Amino acid sequence: MWTDFFVAAAGASAALAGLVIVAISVNINSILEHSNLPARAAAAIGALILILVCSMAALIPQRAATLGIEIIVFGVCCWLLEVSSLRKAIVSPRSLSEKLVELVLGQVQVLPFFIGGIRISAGHENGLYWVATGVIAIFIASTVNAWVLLVEILR
């Protein structure tokens, strides 16, 4: 029932990750001038790769408990990138509101994967809806990050 969703999510996340990588390579000098942007770029790519690996894992025939554990492990890896990005953002000379937005966006992207992984591991199929929520949140936040890395950095 979820196959089409995860196939689409895997393809879209790979394409958007490629766009973010191109944005980084085109504007690498400008990105390196800001102490918080390299970590933000890494977190953006990490979040998109989280979608990719979770989608691919969901397409593998396996026990639900195994899938749930995989999603949790992948989520922890991405969450660590988000925390690193947040640590850099906190010490940057940006406004408090910008820092809070980055905090909220980072957590909103990853927390649904934790909840979904736990629910799936416990045998509740509705955990996939949590994962889908995380996928959508990452697509929105990654589009914003791609814009910042491609356009806003040049202002």
N, C-alpha and C positions, 0 to 999 in steps of 0.2 A: 504494500500500500504506500510506502514511503520512498520507493525506488526512484520515481521520477523527481521527487524533491531533492534527494541527495545527489543524483546525477547532475541536475541543474546547478545545485549549490557548489559542487566540486568544480564544474566548468567555469562558473562565474567567479568563484574565488581565485582560481588559477589565473584567469584573465586580469582581474583587478590587482592581484599581487604583482603580475608583470607590469602593469601600469605604474604601480607605486615604485617598483624597482627602477623603471625608466625615469620616473620623476626624480628619484634620488640621484641617479647617475647624471642626469642633465644639470641638476642644481647642487651637486655635491659641495662645491666651494661655499655657496651661500648657506647650506645646511650646517656645515662645520663651523660657521661663524657664530652660531647660536648654540649655547651649551645644552639646551634641552631637546633640540630637534633630532640629533642622531638617535637618541633613545626613543623618541616618539615615532620615528620612521621604522625602527626595529620592531616596536610594539605593533605598528600598523601591519607590517608584513607578517609578524607572528600571529596576529588575529586572523588574517586571511588564510594562513597555513593551518590554523586551528580548524577552520571550516573545511579545508581540503582534506586533512587527515581524518577528521571525524566523519565526513561524508564517505570517504573511501572505506573506513572501518565499518560504517553502517551498511555498506553494500556487500560486505563479506558475510557469507553464511556462517553464523556463530551463535553461541548462546547469548541471551540478552544480558546476563550478568557480566560476561566477558566484555561485551560492547560497552556497558555502563562503566566498567573499570577503565577501559581504554579512554573513554571520553573524559573521565575525571583526570587521568594522568596527563592527557593532552592539554586539558584546561589548566592544570597546575603550571605546566611549562609556559603557556601563554600568559597566565596571571603574573608569573615572575617577570616577564618582559614589561607588562603593564606597571608593576610596582617600580621597576627600574626607571621607566619613563616618568612616573609620578615623582619619584625622588629628585630627578633632574629638574622637573617643572617647579617643584616647591622652592628650590634654591635659585631659580631663574628670576630675573627682575620683571616678571609679568604681574599683572593685577591679580588680586585674590579671586575675583570672579572667573578669570581665565583658568586659574589653577583648579578651582572647584569644578568647572565644566570638564576639564581633563580628568579629574578624579572620578566624577560620576560616569562619564562616557567609558572610561576604562573598566570600571566595575560592571556597568550594565552590559557590556559586551561579553564578559567572561562568566559572571555568576550564573546565568541560565544554563551554561554547560555543566557546572557543578551540580546544580539542582537536577537537571535532566539525567546526568550520569548516575546520581544517587537513586533517582526514581526508577531508571531502567534496571540498575543492579538489583533493586528490590522487587523486580518483576512487574512494575507498573508501566504499561505501554505509553501512558500519557507523558512520560519523561521525554519522549521524542518531540512533543510540543514545546517543551522548555528549550530543547536543543534548537528547534526551528526559530524560536524567539531570539536566541543568541545569534543565530546565523543572520537574521534580519537586522539586529542591532549592529553587528559587525559591518554589514554592507553599508549601512547608513554612516557609521563613524568612519569607516575606511574611505568612503567617498569624500567626506570632509577632510580627512588627512591627506588624501591625494590632491585635493584642491589647494590646501595649505602648502604642500611640498612642490606643487607645480606653479602656482600663481601667487599666492600671498607672500611667499618667501621673497619674491622679486620686487615687492612694493617698498 
